[in-house]
């Protein structure tokens, strides 16, 4: 049995810059946690996905994360037009198409477009 993903954290050298990037690319909003370099993200998923946080590297054990988004072509354009880069070709998988990208700080994340979204 698998475990559902319930949260994500994206490490950053400049958390405020990544808040701006993800807001511009995907429409996410952020609120800074009082007294910390930690930004709670609202992905505006309306119950269809998860939310998470952007944080300074000092708050995490690992310097990398992976996350998945839908609407691959739109996501690729948004990443590239906001300072990120696509680091893999689109690949077909049994449930859709995906590609990997990196944000402006080099954090890698996957982007998935499902063949038959729920």
C-alpha positions as CSV (number, residue, x, y, z in Angstrom):
1,X,0.0,0.0,0.0
2,X,1.3,3.4,-0.9
3,X,1.3,6.5,1.2
4,X,-0.3,9.7,0.0
5,X,1.9,12.8,-0.2
6,X,0.5,15.4,2.1
7,X,3.1,18.2,2.1
8,X,6.2,19.4,0.3
9,X,9.1,21.7,1.2
10,X,11.3,23.5,-1.4
11,X,14.7,24.6,-0.1
12,X,16.1,28.0,-1.2
13,X,19.1,30.2,-0.8
14,X,16.7,33.1,-1.4
15,X,13.2,32.0,-0.3
16,X,11.5,35.3,-1.3
17,X,12.8,35.0,-4.9
18,X,11.4,31.4,-5.1
19,X,8.1,32.6,-3.7
20,X,7.9,35.1,-6.6
21,X,9.0,32.4,-9.1
22,X,6.3,29.9,-8.1
23,X,3.7,32.7,-7.8
24,X,4.4,33.9,-11.4
25,X,4.8,30.4,-12.9
26,X,1.9,28.6,-11.1
27,X,-0.2,31.2,-9.2
28,X,0.8,29.9,-5.8
29,X,0.5,32.3,-2.9
30,X,2.7,32.4,0.3
31,X,2.5,33.6,3.8
32,X,5.7,33.9,5.9
33,X,5.6,31.9,9.1
34,X,6.2,34.4,12.0
35,X,9.8,34.8,13.0
36,X,11.2,32.3,10.4
37,X,12.6,32.1,6.9
38,X,9.7,29.8,6.1
39,X,6.8,30.5,3.7
40,X,3.6,28.5,3.8
41,X,2.4,27.9,0.2
42,X,-1.2,27.7,-1.0
43,X,-1.1,26.0,-4.4
44,X,-4.8,27.0,-4.9
45,X,-5.5,23.3,-5.6
46,X,-9.0,23.5,-4.2
47,X,-8.9,20.0,-2.7
48,X,-7.4,18.4,-5.8
49,X,-3.8,18.5,-4.6
50,X,-1.5,19.5,-1.8
51,X,0.2,22.6,-0.4
52,X,3.7,23.0,1.1
53,X,6.4,25.5,1.9
54,X,9.5,27.2,0.7
55,X,12.2,27.4,3.3
56,X,15.8,28.5,3.8
57,X,18.3,25.5,3.5
58,X,19.0,25.7,7.2
59,X,15.6,24.3,8.0
60,X,15.9,21.1,5.9
61,X,17.8,17.8,6.0
62,X,18.0,17.5,2.2
63,X,18.8,20.2,-0.4
64,X,16.4,18.9,-3.0
65,X,12.7,18.2,-3.6
66,X,10.5,16.8,-6.3
67,X,6.8,17.7,-7.0
68,X,4.4,17.1,-9.7
69,X,2.0,19.5,-11.6
70,X,-0.5,18.9,-14.3
71,X,-1.0,20.7,-17.7
72,X,2.6,19.9,-19.0
73,X,2.8,22.2,-22.0
74,X,1.5,25.2,-20.0
75,X,3.8,24.3,-17.1
76,X,6.9,24.1,-19.4
77,X,6.1,27.5,-20.9
78,X,5.6,29.0,-17.4
79,X,8.8,27.6,-16.1
80,X,10.9,28.8,-19.0
81,X,9.3,32.3,-19.1
82,X,10.0,32.8,-15.3
83,X,13.7,31.9,-15.2
84,X,13.5,28.1,-14.7
85,X,14.6,25.5,-17.2
86,X,13.4,22.2,-18.5
87,X,16.1,19.5,-17.9
88,X,14.5,16.5,-19.6
89,X,12.5,15.8,-22.7
90,X,8.8,15.0,-22.3
91,X,8.4,11.3,-21.7
92,X,5.4,9.0,-22.0
93,X,4.5,6.9,-19.0
94,X,1.5,4.6,-18.6
95,X,-0.6,7.3,-16.9
96,X,0.4,10.3,-19.0
97,X,3.4,12.5,-20.0
98,X,6.0,14.1,-17.7
99,X,9.2,16.1,-17.8
100,X,11.6,17.4,-15.2
101,X,12.5,21.0,-14.7
102,X,14.6,23.1,-12.4
103,X,13.6,26.4,-10.7
104,X,16.0,29.4,-10.8
105,X,18.0,27.9,-7.8
106,X,18.4,24.5,-9.4
107,X,15.7,22.7,-7.4
108,X,14.5,19.8,-9.6
109,X,10.8,19.0,-9.8
110,X,8.7,16.7,-12.0
111,X,5.7,17.9,-14.0
112,X,3.0,15.4,-14.9
113,X,0.1,15.7,-17.3
114,X,-2.2,12.7,-16.6
115,X,-3.9,10.9,-19.5
116,X,-7.1,10.5,-17.6
117,X,-7.2,13.0,-14.8
118,X,-9.4,12.2,-11.8
